[in-house]
Amino acid sequence: MPRSFDAIVVGLGATGSVSLRALARRGWRVLGLERSSFPHERGSSHGRSQIIREACFEHPACVPFIRRARLLWEELEREAGRRLLLETGGLMVGEPGGMLVEGALRSAREHGLALEVLDAGEIRRRFPAFAPGDRMVGVWEPRAGVLFPERCIAAALATARLYGAVVREHEPAVGWRREGAGVEVRTPRGRYRADRLVLAAGARLAPLVPGLELPLAVGRLVQLWFEPAGDRPAFAPERCPIAIWEHQAGRFFCSFPELEPGVKVALDHGGGITDAGRAQGGITDAGRAQGGIADAGRAQGGIADAGRAECEAGADEVRAARDLLRRHLPGADGPLLSSAACPCAGAPDGRFLVDSHPEHPQALLVSAGSRHGFQFAPAIGEIVSDLLVEGETRFDLDPFRLERPAHAPRTASPEP
């Protein structure tokens, strides 16, 4: 007889871990399944640092979510007793009227954000590490900063366990099916039953829901750490904020202060975005099992690897990063200390996904939508618990459903 729970959460990265915690806090009997252990570099919820900001250039609808998420990150930080968030301030640098700058200002206008626009000369004066082009401007957000993703997930899982959650690492969900009013989830170790299912498997979500057209694609996120070659103190967090650069129309990279050895740079989906769910060039096809069963690969090995992405940056990616450094952060163009690459589920419109499976309402599909979605995670987790426990949420989810309102397509954010 399968062991029963109120809910099962598949995937314990950013959104899965906080969803598990939120449900356990409300007294639900919950099980979390994760194919790896933590910390690991097989998904997008790693990299030592990730950006948090309110001026969401992707869409103004994201701003209420990040405001709530920040309060919840601070709450988790207090509960865990360790620093999870560092306020450095943040700059969004690009051409006036470009996607990044105009999008950030639109969010500021609609939500009354306290931002400041700096010309290129003022950026150089305030932040000596930065070298914007003469036509560039920067949108300065003083409350932006850095989240420490490995710490955040560890804190979410540790507190979820304290609230009674069962966490199973190295146990992937290899299939699920409708079972009466609930679901049955199959793993290499056995079967589990639950009233509700939360699918938060990131780049491996598509194989769990064969036949659905997800507003997601799987790309390659590349992160590199360089030793400063110039004025090292200029890269200290108190002098060097996080930054998003639109270095050409619709193309972005992110830069970070030196939080540990090395200045971090993240490239936007190097290697291109692939179709999530096709057998070639990405996640393998999950088959067409009957009775609502989604067969995600075989029991051995779990969900098929998302493209078998290399774990380190390639030579072309290192050259691309150095080119950007020489143009915009020349003092950081020293020896390459380390690099990391991983599959990343992203939405072309940059928005996350929260919606029920159209054929199996017992199952809720959740994705951060792109790398920048990490910052929203605790708000998404709270929404998951609201929907499962109460059947509703106070947030407007229309822009974040499977069938979403029309929105001008854009390149997904690279944000780590």
N, C-alpha and C positions, 0 to 999 in steps of 0.2 A: 504494500500500500504506500503510495507516494506521501512524503511528508508535506503537510499543508501550511500555508502562510496566508496572511491577508494580501500581501503583494510581493512580487519578485522584481528586482531591478537587475537588468542585464547590462553590464558595462559599468565600471566604477571609476571612470575618469572624473572630469570636473562635474558634469551635470548628474551623472549617476551617483557619485558619492554624496553630494549634498541632497539629492532626492531621497536617498536611503536614510540619511540623518533626519530630514524633515518629517518623513513618515514615522520613523521610530520615535521621534519626540512627541508625536500625537498618539502614541500608544499602539500603533499597528505592529503586528508580527510580520517582520520583513526579512527577506533573504536577498543578499547582494552577491552576484556571480561575476567573477573577473577572470579572464583568460590568462593573465600574467600575475605579477606581484607588484608591489609598490616600494620604491619608485621604479619606473621602467621607461624606456624610450621607444615603445612601439605604438604610441599614439600621440596626439597633439597636446596632451596635458602634462608637459614637462618643459625643461629648458631653463630652470633656475629663476627665471623672471618673466612676468607677463604684464602687459599694460592695463591700467584701469583709468578711465576718463569718462567724463560726462558729455562732452561735446561730440556726440556720435554723428560723424559725417555720413554714415551709411543711411540713416533715416531718423528723423526726429522722434518717431514712435518708440525708439529704443531708450530715450532719456529717462522716462519714469522707471523703467526696469533697472537701469544702472544706479539710479538714486536709491532704490530699495536694496539692490545688491550690496551697495557700499555699506549701508547700515548693518546688513547681515554678515558681511565679512568682518566688520568691527566687533560684532557680537561673538562670532566664532573665535576671533582673536582673543577676546577677553576670557572666553570659556576654556580655550586650549592653553592659555597662559604663555603664548609665544608670539613673536611678531610675524604677521602674515602680510602686512601692507606697509609700504614705505612711501610717503608723500615726497615727490621730487619736483612737482610741477611738470607740465608737458607742453610741447610745441607741435603744431601741425603746420608744416612748411610746404609751400607750393606757390604756383602762379595765382595771382588774383583772378577770381572767377573760375578756378579749376575745381575739380570734383572734391578734393580734400578741403580746401579753404572755404569754398562756398557752402559745402555740406555742413561743416562745423558751424559756420555763422548762421545757417538756417536753423539748426537745432538750438543755437543760442537765442535767436529771436523768438522762436516758438515757446521756449521754456524759461526765458529770463535768466540765462546763464551769465555769470560774470566773467567775460573773456576780454582780452585785449589784443588788438592787431598791431604787430610790430613790422616795420620795414626791414630790409636786409641789413642796413647799417646798425639799427638798434639790436637786431639779433646778434650780430658780431660783437657789439659792445657788451651786451649783458652776458653772453655765453661764448667765451673765446674759443671753445672747441669747435664751434659751428662755422661753416663757410657756405652760406646760402648764395645762390646766384643773385646778381644785382636786381633782377626783376621779381625775385621771390619775396613773399611776405610770410609771417608766422602768426598763427592764432595761439595766444598764450593762455593756458588754463592752469591757474595756480594750485588747484586741488588734485590734479592728475598725479599718477605715480606708478608704483610697481607692486604687483602681487608676487609672492613666492609660491609657485604652483605645487611643488612637491610637498611643502609644508602644509599648504591649504588642504590638499587631498588627504594627507595623513591626519590632519586635525579633524576633518569631516568624518573620516572612517573611525577614528578613535572615539569620538563623541557619539557616533551612531551606535557603536558597540556598547557604550555605557548606557544608552537608552534601550538596549536589548536587541539590536539588529544582529543577524547572523551574517558573517562575511566569509565568503569562500573564494580564496585566491587560487590560481592555477586550475580553475574549473569553468571552462567556457560553456555557454549555452550552444548546443549544436542543433537544436530544433525546438519548436513549440507548436502546440495545437489547441484549438478550442476544446474545452472539456466541460460540458454542461454550460452553466452560467459563468464559469471561470476558465482557466487555462492550465495546461500541463507543460512543463519545461523539461527538456531532456538534456543531460550532460553526460560526459564520459563516465561519471560515477553513479548515475542513477536518474531518477525522475522526481520532480517536485510539482506540487499543485498550489495554485493561488487563485484568489478571487480576481486580482488585477495584475497586469504585467506592464512594466516600464522598460521600453527598449531604448537604451542610451549607449549604444555600442560604437558611436563615432563613425570612423571610416569603415567600420564593418556592419553598419546598420542595414545596408541594402540587401545582403544575403538573408537577413532575418525576415524580410518582407517582400518576397519575390512577387512580381506582378505589379507592384506599386511604382508609379512615377514619382520619385522623390525630388524635391527642389534642391538637391544636393549633388555635388560632384566630389571626387577624391583627387586631391593634388598633393604635391610634394612641398613640404615646408623645410627650409634650410636655415639653420642658425650657426653663426660663426663667432668665435671669440678671438680678438686680436690684442696683442700687447701694445700699449701706446708707445709710439716712437718719439713723441714730442713732449709737450708740457703735461706730464701725468696728472698733476693736481687739477688741471682744467676739466678732467673727466670724473672728478669726485661728485657724489650725488648732490651735494650742496651747491655745486657750480654747474652741473650738467644735467638738465632734465631729460626725461624720456622724450623721444621725438618720432613723429611719423613724417616721412618725406615723400611727396609726390614728385619724383625726379623727372618724370615725363608724363604726359597725359594718360591717366588711368593706370600708371605703374608706380608702385610704392616700395619703400623699405623702412624698417624701423631701427632706431638706434637707442642704446641704453647707456647710462653712466657706468663707471667701473664699480660694480658691487662686490666683485671678487676678482682674482686675477683675470684681466682681460676686459675689453670693451665689446659688448655684444652687438651684432648686427643680424637682422632677420630679413631674408629676401622673400618676396611675394610669390609663393608657389613655384619655385624653380622647377623646371622640368615639365611644366604645363599641368592643366587640370584634366583629369580623365573621367570618363563616364562611370559613375558608381553603380555597379551591378552588371556590367558586361563582362563576359568571360575573358576577353582579351584586353590587355592594357590596364587592368585594375582588379577589382574584386571579382572572384569567379561566380558564375551563375549558381544560385542556390537550388535550382530544380523547381519542379512544379508539383509538390506533394499534395495529396488529396486531403480533404477534411479540415482545411485551415492550417495544416502543418507547414511550417517554414523550415526546410532542411538546410541548415547553413554549413555545408561541407560534411565531413564525416566526423565520427567521435574522436578519431585520432587526429591530433593537430588542431581540432576546433575549427573556428571560422577561418576561411581561406584568407591568407595574408593579402593585404591591400597593395598589390603591385610589387611586393617584394622590394620595397624601396631600400636603397643602400642607406646604411646608418650614418654615413659621413658625407660631407660635401664633396662633390667632384671638382676636378681641376678647373672646369669652366665656371662653376659656381664660385669658387674662390677668386678667380679673376674678375668676375662680375662684382663681387663684394668689394674687392680692392679698388676697382674703378670708381665705385660710389664713394668709398672712403676718401680717395684722393681728391674727389670733387667737393665733398661736403663735410668730411671730418678728417682732414689730412693728418692731424696729430695722432690718429688711431691706427695709421697704416704701418704697424710694426709686424713682428712675427706672428703667424697664425698659431694660437695655442691649442685650440680644439674646435670641433664642429660636430653638428648633429643634424640628421635629416629624418623625417618621419612622414607617414601618410596623414593627411588632414582633410576632414570632411568640410566642405565649404559650400555655401549657397552663392550663386552668382549675384544675388541682390544684397549679400552681406547680412541677411537676417536669419535668426535662429528658427527652429522648428519645434512647435508643441501642438500635437493634434492626435486624436484617436485614429486608430486604424479604421478605414471606412467600412470594412466588412466584419471586423472583430472589435467592437467598442471596448472590450475588456483590456485591450492593449493600447498603451499610450506611446506614441513615437516622440522622442526628444533628441534634439541635436543642437549644439551650440551654433551651428550655421556657418561658422568660419572661425579662424583662430582667435579673432577678437571676442568670441563668445565666452571665453573663460571668465571674463570679468562679470558676466551676467549670471554665472552659475547658481549662486545661492537664491537669487530671485526666481530663477527657473525651477529650482528644487522646491521652493515654497509654493509655486504655482502648481507643480505636480501634486503636492500633498493636498492643496485646496481642491483640485479637480477630483482626486481619488476619494478623499474623505467627505467633502461637502458637495461635490458635483458641480462646482462653479468657482470662479475667481473674480476678483475685482478688476483685473487687468484686461485690456482689450487685446485679444489674441488673434483677431482677424488678419493682421499683417504677417502672422507667423504660422499660419496653417498650411496644410498640403496644397490647397487651392487658395492662393493668396492674391490680393488686389494687384492690379498692374502697377509695375514700378520700373523705372528705367534701369536696364541691366548695368552692372558695373563689375569691375574686377574685385574679387573677394579680398578682404583685408589680410595682410600677412601677419597680423599682430600676434606676437608671442607673449 
